[in-house]
């Protein structure tokens, strides 16, 4: 009976210690800060960047001269919460010949300090009141047809 208690206590302790080790989650390109040091403005081209970092996560449409690479490292704590350790964004700009003309690395602090535009864009769509009335009338017609079909059956 004493051995069973020791084995049971050992299993509980093993389970507790295995849960306390932090779980590190990596998304995007690992070690983006170190890798970006190998990319030189005016010397590196699109092929060099592809060899080092792979395909960009985000490319500017339509001419794809601006590329964005992201690195996110999160750590799960004991209680299941998630802490951001790293949140880096590398923005690369190329000229018409594919040579790197600008690079900008934004860290977690830089991203937190970004200010977003608060102005609202006016849409060219139809007024919301008209669309609401239209869909409400369509809904009523569909309900009445469904009720008529159930009455016939």
C-alpha positions in Angstrom: 0.0 0.0 0.0 2.9 2.3 0.8 4.4 1.8 -2.7 1.1 2.7 -4.3 1.1 6.0 -2.4 4.7 6.8 -3.5 3.9 6.0 -7.1 0.7 8.1 -7.0 2.6 11.0 -5.5 5.4 10.7 -8.1 2.8 10.8 -10.9 1.2 13.9 -9.5 4.5 15.7 -9.0 5.6 14.7 -12.5 2.4 16.1 -13.9 2.7 19.4 -12.0 6.3 20.0 -13.1 5.5 19.2 -16.7 2.8 21.8 -16.7 4.9 24.6 -15.3 7.4 24.7 -18.2 6.5 27.6 -20.4 5.3 26.8 -23.9 6.8 29.0 -26.6 4.8 29.6 -29.7 6.5 30.9 -32.9 4.7 32.4 -35.9 6.3 33.7 -39.0 10.1 34.0 -39.6 12.2 33.0 -36.6 15.1 35.4 -35.6 13.9 38.1 -37.9 16.1 40.8 -36.2 19.3 38.8 -36.8 18.4 37.7 -40.4 17.6 41.3 -41.5 21.2 42.3 -40.7 22.3 40.2 -43.7 20.1 42.2 -46.0 21.8 45.3 -47.3 20.2 48.4 -48.8 21.4 49.0 -52.4 23.1 45.6 -52.6 20.5 42.9 -51.9 17.9 42.0 -54.5 14.6 40.2 -54.5 16.3 36.8 -55.0 18.7 37.4 -52.0 15.7 38.2 -49.8 13.8 35.1 -51.0 16.8 32.9 -50.1 17.1 34.3 -46.6 13.5 34.8 -45.7 11.4 32.9 -48.2 8.2 34.4 -49.8 6.8 37.5 -48.2 3.7 37.1 -46.1 2.3 40.4 -47.4 3.1 42.0 -50.8 1.7 45.3 -52.0 -0.6 45.0 -54.9 -0.4 45.4 -58.0 3.4 45.9 -58.5 4.6 44.1 -55.4 7.4 46.5 -54.6 6.8 46.5 -50.8 7.1 43.2 -48.9 6.3 42.5 -45.2 7.7 39.7 -43.0 6.4 39.1 -39.5 7.8 37.3 -36.5 5.5 36.7 -33.5 6.7 34.8 -30.4 4.2 34.1 -27.6 4.6 32.3 -24.3 1.9 30.5 -22.5 2.1 30.8 -18.8 1.0 28.4 -16.0 -2.6 29.7 -15.9 -3.2 29.4 -19.6 -2.7 33.1 -20.5 -0.5 34.2 -23.4 2.2 36.9 -23.2 3.8 38.5 -26.3 7.5 38.2 -26.2 8.3 39.4 -29.7 6.2 41.0 -32.3 8.5 42.2 -35.1 7.6 43.4 -38.6 10.1 43.9 -41.4 9.0 46.1 -44.2 11.2 45.9 -47.4 10.9 48.3 -50.4 12.3 47.4 -53.8 13.0 49.7 -56.8 12.0 48.9 -60.4 15.0 46.7 -60.9 14.4 44.6 -57.8 17.2 46.1 -55.7 16.4 46.8 -52.0 16.0 50.5 -51.6 14.6 50.7 -48.0 14.1 48.4 -45.0 12.4 49.2 -41.8 12.1 46.9 -38.7 9.3 47.6 -36.3 9.5 46.0 -32.9 6.8 45.4 -30.3 7.4 48.9 -28.8 7.3 50.5 -32.3 4.0 48.8 -33.1 2.4 49.8 -29.8 3.3 53.5 -30.6 1.8 53.4 -34.1 -1.1 55.9 -34.5 -3.9 54.9 -36.8 -6.1 57.2 -38.8 -9.5 57.7 -37.2 -11.2 59.3 -40.1 -14.1 57.3 -41.7 -14.4 56.5 -45.3 -17.6 57.5 -47.1 -19.0 54.7 -49.1 -20.6 55.0 -52.5 -23.1 52.3 -51.7 -26.8 52.8 -51.3 -28.1 54.3 -48.1 -28.4 51.8 -45.3 -32.1 52.7 -44.7 -33.0 51.6 -48.2 -31.2 48.3 -48.0 -32.7 47.6 -44.6 -36.2 48.2 -45.9 -35.6 46.1 -48.9 -34.3 43.1 -46.9 -37.0 43.4 -44.4 -39.7 43.3 -47.1 -37.9 40.3 -48.7 -37.8 38.5 -45.3 -41.6 39.1 -44.9 -42.4 37.7 -48.3 -40.3 34.6 -47.7 -41.9 34.0 -44.4 -45.4 34.4 -45.8 -44.6 31.9 -48.7 -43.2 29.4 -46.2 -46.3 29.7 -44.1 -48.5 29.2 -47.1 -46.6 26.0 -48.1 -46.9 24.6 -44.6 -50.7 25.3 -44.6 -51.1 23.5 -47.9 -49.4 20.4 -46.6 
